[in-house]
Amino acid sequence: MNMVFKRVGTILMVGLMLMTAILNAAVAEPFRIATFNVHYISPNQTKMVWADRRDAVVAALSDMNADLVAFQEMETFIGGSGNPENQQLDWVLQHLPEYQAAAVGDPRTYPATQPIIYRAERFTPLEQGYFFYSATPDVIYSRQWNGGHAYFSSWVKFLDRQTEQAFYVLNVHNDYSSRSNRIKTTELIMQRMQPWLQSDAPIVVLGDLNAPGWFAEVAAIRDLGFTLASSAGSTFHFNRGLHLFPAIDHILFTGFQQQGDTERLNRRYDGVWPSDHHPVYISLQ
């Protein structure tokens, strides 16, 4: 008789665990994820001065109210590589304490200019990494195949505590001037994502790809089984609101469903643009 009760108890416990998992999945809220090329700081800057637009950046982030934001060009440039100072990230974290930063570290060993901020109440970073767009991608600050500027991807594996599901966010900043570099970069990105795809983990690829969505640099990633979030309009505007080019900042994803439309934050704050790129964001579930 005791054995029967034990079996019944085990069955009830398993059933309760399954029901809890189902209910947790059912009530999991969509999360909002954004890409934002925030424009670098350089010495003796006379245009897009950080002190003039830093409040606009915080206001834009507050208006987007995203749960995850991947930045490009979040760099306090002083020449060379590996400046330990990041005025932009420090300012954002100081004024928006609900966020923490991943894809950061000692710039001697981790390039910290493409951080991903996240709401710590929902997400936990599990792993992070980077690779440079070069013949030696694991060599920090290595230059591109043609010797051009050292572009790279940062990535973070997050745990969504609402769903207990792990997923990857890959933050891309591709070359603006060389299409041959961009195509090689896409090939490298596809190679680096293969283990993630084989594990069936959900993935979000986002950033400044410096190419319209129908170009091979973007389409090749989509053809791996990713959904390319529809464009909400031009994203690079010359810091003047001039929309001369198709969107070059994109969000692609697999393992999620988009909820609602793709949004583009297209506004000034007290007459100041936050950056020369419009942030783009979507909700995923």
C-alpha positions as CSV (number, residue, x, y, z in Angstrom):
1,M,0.0,0.0,0.0
2,N,2.8,2.4,0.8
3,M,4.4,1.7,-2.6
4,V,1.1,2.7,-4.3
5,F,1.0,6.0,-2.3
6,K,4.6,6.7,-3.2
7,R,3.8,6.1,-6.9
8,V,0.7,8.3,-6.8
9,G,2.7,11.0,-5.0
10,T,5.4,10.9,-7.6
11,I,2.9,11.1,-10.4
12,L,1.2,14.1,-8.7
13,M,4.6,15.8,-8.2
14,V,5.6,15.3,-11.9
15,G,2.2,16.6,-13.0
16,L,2.5,19.6,-10.8
17,M,6.0,20.4,-12.2
18,L,4.7,20.1,-15.7
19,M,1.7,22.3,-15.0
20,T,3.9,24.9,-13.4
21,A,6.2,25.0,-16.4
22,I,3.2,25.3,-18.7
23,L,1.8,28.2,-16.7
24,N,5.1,30.0,-16.5
25,A,5.5,29.7,-20.3
26,A,1.9,30.9,-20.7
27,V,2.3,34.0,-18.6
28,A,5.8,35.0,-19.8
29,E,5.7,38.6,-20.9
30,P,7.2,39.7,-24.3
31,F,10.5,41.5,-23.9
32,R,11.6,44.5,-25.9
33,I,15.0,44.5,-27.5
34,A,16.8,47.4,-29.2
35,T,19.8,48.2,-31.3
36,F,21.3,51.7,-31.0
37,N,24.4,53.1,-32.7
38,V,25.1,55.8,-30.2
39,H,28.1,57.4,-32.0
40,Y,31.6,57.5,-30.5
41,I,33.3,60.3,-28.6
42,S,36.5,61.7,-30.0
43,P,39.0,64.3,-28.8
44,N,38.4,67.9,-29.8
45,Q,34.9,67.0,-31.1
46,T,33.0,70.0,-32.5
47,K,29.9,68.1,-33.8
48,M,27.7,65.6,-31.8
49,V,29.5,66.6,-28.6
50,W,28.7,64.1,-25.9
51,A,27.9,66.8,-23.3
52,D,25.3,68.3,-25.6
53,R,23.5,65.0,-26.3
54,R,24.0,62.8,-23.3
55,D,20.6,63.8,-21.8
56,A,18.9,63.1,-25.1
57,V,20.4,59.6,-25.1
58,V,19.0,58.9,-21.6
59,A,15.6,60.3,-22.6
60,A,15.6,58.1,-25.8
61,L,16.4,55.0,-23.8
62,S,13.7,55.9,-21.3
63,D,11.1,56.4,-24.1
64,M,12.0,53.1,-25.7
65,N,11.7,51.3,-22.4
66,A,13.6,48.3,-23.8
67,D,14.6,45.3,-21.7
68,L,17.8,44.7,-23.7
69,V,19.7,47.3,-25.6
70,A,22.7,46.5,-27.8
71,F,25.0,49.5,-28.5
72,Q,27.5,50.2,-31.2
73,E,30.2,52.9,-31.1
74,M,29.8,53.3,-27.3
75,E,33.4,54.4,-27.2
76,T,35.4,57.2,-25.7
77,F,38.1,57.3,-28.3
78,I,41.6,58.6,-27.4
79,G,43.6,56.8,-30.1
80,G,44.8,53.3,-30.2
81,S,42.9,50.5,-28.6
82,G,41.6,49.6,-25.2
83,N,40.7,52.9,-23.5
84,P,39.5,51.9,-20.0
85,E,37.2,55.0,-19.9
86,N,33.7,54.7,-21.3
87,Q,31.9,58.0,-20.6
88,Q,28.7,57.0,-22.5
89,L,28.2,53.7,-20.7
90,D,29.0,55.2,-17.3
91,W,26.4,58.0,-17.9
92,V,23.7,55.6,-19.0
93,L,24.2,53.2,-16.0
94,Q,24.3,56.2,-13.6
95,H,21.0,57.7,-14.9
96,L,19.2,54.4,-15.6
97,P,20.0,52.2,-12.6
98,E,17.5,49.6,-13.6
99,Y,20.0,48.4,-16.1
100,Q,23.2,46.4,-15.8
101,A,25.8,45.9,-18.5
102,A,27.1,42.7,-20.2
103,A,29.6,42.3,-23.0
104,V,32.0,44.4,-21.0
105,G,35.3,43.8,-19.3
106,D,38.9,44.9,-19.0
107,P,39.6,46.4,-22.5
108,R,43.0,44.7,-22.5
109,T,41.2,41.4,-22.8
110,Y,37.6,42.2,-23.8
111,P,36.6,45.0,-26.2
112,A,34.0,46.9,-24.2
113,T,32.7,49.4,-26.8
114,Q,29.7,47.2,-27.8
115,P,28.0,46.6,-24.5
116,I,24.5,45.1,-24.1
117,I,22.5,46.6,-21.2
118,Y,19.7,44.5,-19.7
119,R,17.1,44.6,-17.0
120,A,18.6,42.6,-14.2
121,E,15.1,41.8,-12.7
122,R,14.4,39.6,-15.7
123,F,17.7,38.5,-17.3
124,T,20.9,36.9,-16.1
125,P,24.0,36.9,-18.3
126,L,25.6,33.4,-18.4
127,E,28.4,33.8,-20.9
128,Q,29.9,36.5,-23.1
129,G,32.4,36.7,-25.9
130,Y,33.6,38.5,-29.0
131,F,35.2,38.0,-32.3
132,F,36.9,40.4,-34.7
133,Y,36.2,40.6,-38.4
134,S,39.6,39.5,-39.5
135,A,41.7,36.5,-40.5
136,T,42.5,36.1,-36.8
137,P,39.0,36.7,-35.2
138,D,40.1,35.7,-31.7
139,V,42.9,38.2,-31.6
140,I,41.7,41.3,-29.9
141,Y,41.7,44.5,-32.0
142,S,42.9,42.6,-35.1
143,R,42.2,44.5,-38.3
144,Q,40.0,43.4,-41.2
145,W,41.1,41.4,-44.2
146,N,42.1,44.6,-46.1
147,G,43.8,46.2,-43.1
148,G,40.8,48.4,-42.4
149,H,39.4,49.5,-39.0
150,A,39.0,46.8,-36.3
151,Y,35.3,46.0,-36.3
152,F,33.9,43.2,-34.2
153,S,30.9,41.4,-32.7
154,S,30.1,41.1,-29.1
155,W,27.8,38.4,-27.8
156,V,26.0,37.4,-24.6
157,K,24.2,34.2,-23.6
158,F,21.3,35.3,-21.4
159,L,18.9,33.4,-19.1
160,D,15.3,34.7,-19.2
161,R,14.2,34.0,-15.6
162,Q,10.5,34.1,-16.6
163,T,10.8,31.2,-19.0
164,E,14.1,29.6,-17.7
165,Q,15.2,29.7,-21.3
166,A,18.7,30.6,-22.4
167,F,19.2,32.5,-25.6
168,Y,22.0,34.4,-27.5
169,V,22.3,38.0,-28.4
170,L,24.9,38.8,-31.1
171,N,25.7,42.5,-31.5
172,V,27.1,43.4,-34.9
173,H,28.8,46.5,-36.3
174,N,29.9,45.9,-39.9
175,D,32.2,47.9,-42.1
176,Y,30.6,51.0,-43.7
177,S,33.2,51.4,-46.5
178,S,34.1,48.0,-47.8
179,R,31.5,45.6,-49.1
180,S,34.0,42.8,-49.5
181,N,34.8,43.1,-45.8
182,R,31.1,43.0,-45.0
183,I,30.5,39.9,-47.0
184,K,33.5,38.1,-45.3
185,T,32.1,39.3,-42.0
186,T,28.7,37.7,-42.7
187,E,30.4,34.5,-43.5
188,L,32.3,34.6,-40.2
189,I,29.2,35.4,-38.3
190,M,27.4,32.4,-39.9
191,Q,30.3,30.2,-38.9
192,R,30.4,31.4,-35.3
193,M,26.6,30.9,-34.9
194,Q,26.7,27.3,-36.1
195,P,27.1,25.7,-32.6
196,W,24.2,27.9,-31.3
197,L,22.0,26.9,-34.2
198,Q,22.8,23.2,-33.7
199,S,21.8,23.5,-30.1
200,D,18.4,24.9,-31.1
201,A,19.0,27.9,-28.8
202,P,17.0,31.0,-29.7
203,I,19.2,33.8,-31.2
204,V,18.9,37.5,-31.8
205,V,21.3,39.1,-34.3
206,L,21.1,42.9,-34.3
207,G,23.2,46.0,-34.8
208,D,24.5,48.4,-37.4
209,L,25.0,46.1,-40.4
210,N,25.7,49.0,-42.8
211,A,23.6,47.4,-45.5
212,P,20.0,47.3,-46.5
213,G,18.0,44.2,-45.6
214,W,17.9,42.8,-49.2
215,F,21.8,42.9,-49.5
216,A,23.6,39.6,-49.3
217,E,25.3,40.8,-46.1
218,V,21.9,40.6,-44.3
219,A,20.0,38.2,-46.5
220,A,22.5,35.4,-45.9
221,I,21.8,35.5,-42.2
222,R,18.0,35.5,-42.8
223,D,18.4,32.5,-45.1
224,L,19.8,30.5,-42.1
225,G,16.2,30.5,-40.8
226,F,16.2,33.9,-39.2
227,T,13.3,36.4,-39.4
228,L,14.3,39.9,-40.4
229,A,12.2,42.4,-38.6
230,S,10.5,44.6,-41.1
231,S,12.0,48.1,-41.5
232,A,10.3,51.0,-39.9
233,G,12.2,53.4,-42.2
234,S,15.6,54.9,-42.7
235,T,17.9,54.5,-39.6
236,F,20.9,56.6,-40.5
237,H,20.1,60.3,-40.8
238,F,23.4,62.3,-40.7
239,N,22.4,63.8,-37.3
240,R,20.0,66.0,-39.3
241,G,16.9,63.9,-39.7
242,L,17.8,63.3,-43.4
243,H,16.4,60.0,-44.5
244,L,18.3,59.4,-47.7
245,F,19.1,55.7,-47.3
246,P,17.2,52.5,-46.5
247,A,17.5,51.0,-43.0
248,I,21.0,49.8,-42.2
249,D,20.3,49.0,-38.5
250,H,18.5,45.6,-38.3
251,I,17.2,43.0,-35.9
252,L,17.0,39.3,-37.0
253,F,15.8,36.5,-34.7
254,T,15.1,32.8,-34.6
255,G,13.3,30.9,-31.8
256,F,11.0,33.8,-31.0
257,Q,7.9,35.4,-32.4
258,Q,7.7,39.1,-32.9
259,Q,4.8,40.9,-31.1
260,G,3.6,44.0,-32.8
261,D,5.4,46.2,-35.3
262,T,9.1,47.2,-35.6
263,E,9.6,50.6,-34.0
264,R,12.1,53.4,-34.8
265,L,12.7,56.2,-32.4
266,N,12.7,59.3,-34.6
267,R,12.8,62.4,-32.4
268,R,14.9,65.1,-30.9
269,Y,15.0,66.2,-27.3
270,D,15.1,69.9,-26.8
271,G,16.3,70.2,-30.4
272,V,19.1,67.6,-30.0
273,W,19.3,64.2,-31.8
274,P,20.6,61.5,-29.5
275,S,22.8,60.1,-32.3
276,D,23.1,60.1,-36.1
277,H,21.3,56.7,-36.1
278,H,17.8,56.1,-35.0
279,P,17.4,53.3,-32.4
280,V,15.3,50.4,-33.6
281,Y,13.4,48.0,-31.3
282,I,10.9,45.2,-31.4
283,S,9.0,43.0,-28.8
284,L,9.7,39.2,-28.8
285,Q,8.1,36.3,-27.1
